[in-house]
Amino acid sequence: NLAVNTTGSLSSTGATTVAGGYTKSGSGSHDIANTTFSVTGTSDIQAGTFSTSGTGSVSLGVVTNSATMTVSGSGASSLGAVSNSSAMTLNSTAGTVTFTGNYSGIGTLSATSSTPAVTFQANFSPGGNATFGSQTLQFQSDVTVTGGALTLSSSSSFTGTSKDFEISGGSVVASAGTLSFTTGTGQTITGNVTFPSLTVNNSDTVTITTGSLPTVTGTLTLTS
């Protein structure tokens, strides 16, 4: 296990693998600069800032973030199951970011530029504002917006093993982005979802569940 408790600034410049868990406490910062940082257990960001910079990258298992997490390093990063109750930012200098586990929490998620490309391989359930820019954004499993506002990128796709796009609280920002349903398996839309623009390119079916009333304020494109 590795515990970092600092009120100042700590920079890791050598490749690090933590076989157990990682804890970041204290008001200071821990930056992964121009190197790799891997944690197989739970990463608990309790206070201060945890970040990557330069060519830095992280590979983290379960992540609990109740402080500030900033990804700026140009190396490809992967995050497992994420519970975010505070603030997570993916800056434009960051390399590809892949969420391999479920994402949830009332915290904010911000990635407002044309990069990095972001992929959610498991369920995406934001309870706070989740704001994307014009990067490639892929949802490969269920999307359930439980709170806050989801701002789609201009190149968002609902693909892979995706099944259900649901609004059970919160909203999809109506003025930005396009969502493409692009998979060969059945998908559903649940809730009163407002899509800025919607493309349906699904060789199977897209079903609107009973009682749901989706709205498209921009362009609706049906290609299959």
N, C-alpha and C positions, 0 to 999 in steps of 0.2 A: 504493500500500500504506500501511497505518497500523499502527504498532507502539506499544503503550502498556506502559511498564515503570515501575511506580510502587510505592513502599512506603507511600504515603499514600492519600488518597481523591481521585479525579477524577470530576467530574460533567459530562456532556455535556448542554447545554441548548439547542443549536441543531441543526436537521436536518442529518444527515450521510449522505453516500453515498460509499462506498469502492469504487472501480472494480476494485481488486485484492483482496489479502488483508488480514486483520486478525489481529494477534497480541497477546494479553494475557499479560504476564509480570510478575514481581515480586509481592511478598506483599500489595500494596495492592488497592484496588477501583476499578472503572470502572463507573459507573452512568449509564444512559440515562434522564434525568429529564425527563418532560413533553415529549418530542420523539421523532423517528423516527431510526433508525439502520439503514442498509442496507449490506450487504456482498455483492458479487457473487461474490467468490472464496471462499477457505477462511478460516474463522474458527477460530483456534487458541487455545483458552483453556488456557494452560499453568500458571498459578499465580494465587493470590489469588482475587478474586471479580469476576464479570461479571454485571451485573444491570440490570433496568428498574424504574422507579418512577413514581408519579404517573400521568400519561397516556402514559407512554413505551411504545414498541413497537419491535420489531426485525424485519428481514427479512434472513435470513442464508442463504447458499448452503450449502456443505459446512461442518459444524461438528465439530471435534475438541475434546472437553472432558476435561481431566485435572485440573481444579481444581474451583471452585464456580460454578455458573450458576444464578441465581435470577430468575424472571420474576414481577414484581409489578405492572408497569405495566398500566393498563386498556385500552391500545390493542391491537388485534388483531395478533398476532405470527405469523410463519411461519419455520420452520426446514427447511432442506434435509436432505440425508443427514447423520445424526448418529451419531458414534462417541463414546459416553459411558463413560469409565473411572473417573469419580469421582462427583460428586453434582450432580443437576439437580432443582430445585424449582420447581413452578408454584403460586404462592400464590393464595389465594382472591380477591385484588383484581385478578388478571390478567384481561385480555381473552381472547377466543378464541385458542387456540394450535393451529396446524395444522402437522403434520410432513409436508412434501411429498416428502421422500426417505426412504430406508430408515433405521430406527433399530436400533442394535446396541450392544453393549458390556456390560462387567461392572459398570458403575457403577449407582447407585441413581437412580430416577426417582420423585418424590413429588408427588402432586396430590390431597390428601386431603379437600378440601372439596366443596361443591356447585357451585363454579365454580373454574376456568374450564372451558368446554366444550373438549374435546380431540379432535382428529381425526388419525388416522394414515392418510395417503393411500397410502403405500407399505408395504413389509414391516416388521413390528414383531417384533424378535428380541431381547428382553431377556435379558441374562446375569446380571443382578443384580436385586435387589428392585425391583418396579414397583408402586407403591401408589396406588390411586385412591379417590375418595370417593363422592359421589352425583351427580356431574356427568354431562352427556351425553358419552359416550365412544364413538367410532366407529372400528372397524378396517375399512378399505376394501381391504385386501390381505391376504396371508398373515400369520399369527401363528405364530411358533415360539419357544417358551419354552426357552432353552438353559441357564438357571441361575437361582437365586434363586426368589423367590415372586412371582407375579402376583396382586394383589388387585384384582378387577374393581370397577367402580363399580356402583351399584344400577341404572344405566341404560346398559348396555353393549350395543353391537350390532356384529355381524359381517356387513358389508353390502358394497355396491359390487361391485368385482371380486374380492371375497374368495374364496379357494379352499380353503386348508388351515389348520386349527387344530391345531397339533402341540406335544406335549411331548417334547422330546428330552433334557431335564435340567431340574431345578427342578420347580415345581409351581404349580397354581392354588389359592389359599387357599380352602378349602372353606366357610368360614363367612360369606362376604360377597359380595354382588353377584349380578346376573342377566345372562346372556349370551343375546342374541337372534340367531339365524341368520335374517337377513331379506334375501334376495336372490333373483333369478330364475335364477341360474346354479348349477351343481353345486358342492357344497362337501364337504370331507372332514374327519373327525376322526381324528387319528393319535396313538397313544400312550395310556398309561393316565391319561387326564385326569379329574380330579375337578372337576365343575362344582357351584357352590353351588346355582344354579337355572338352568334352561335352557329357552328358548323356541325352537321350530322353526317358522318361518313362511316357508317356501321353496317356491315353486311348481315348482321343479325337484327336485333330490335332495340329501340329506345322507347321505354314505356313511361308514361306520365301516371303516377299513382293516383288513386281515387282521392278526391278532395284537394289535389294540388292544382295550382294555377301559375305556371311559369309564364314569364313575359320576356320578350326580346325587344329592346329599345333601339337596337341598331340593325344589322344585317343578319337574316336567317338564311343559311345555305344548306340545301339538302342535296347530297351527292350520291346517296345510295338508299 
